[in-house]
Amino acid sequence: MKIAAKVDGKTYQSTGLGECASSGEASIYEVPATLWHAIYEGPDGSEIRRLNLTTHQIATVKGGQLVGSGAPGVRPAGAGGTLTVAGKDDHGDAIELSVDCERFDEVVAEGG
């Protein structure tokens, strides 16, 4: 997995093993949706130790509380592809994120 991020003008990069998955059988706010996710935990000393932007919130899905602005993107390539996010968070900070995935596994439902 290769990650490139720019948050409020600061750039971050990291490369290593991670998990990428997708499902066409998902929903959000009871509306059918395709789910894409990427999970990454980098080694000590890595610019990106954990792929987690929870301190920078962007929520643009109708039916939920709208916060910030932006758009996600998916560029499939073979068994993998690139996930992207570009927008502004709840504080107006610009965010650009790109995650290159070698492959997307099928999402496995947890708890039933």
FENZIJO-V292063 format. One line per field, one symbol per residue. ss: DSSP state (A for helix, B for strand, O for the rest). psi: psi as a letter, one per 30 degrees, with the letter a starting at -180 (. if undefined). A space follows every 10 residues. Layout:
ss: ???
psi: ???
This chain:
ss: OBBBBBBOOB BBBBBOOBBB BBBBBBBBOO BBBBBBBBBB BOOOOOOOOB OOOOOOOOBO OOOOOOBOBB BBBBBBBOOB BBBBBBBBOO OOOBBBBBBB BOOOBBOOOO OO
psi: kkkkkjjhfk kkllkakakk llkghllkhg kklkkklkkk jllkfkejek jjhffjkkjg kkfakkkala kllkjkjbfb akklkkakaf ggkkkkkkjk keljlkkkkk g.
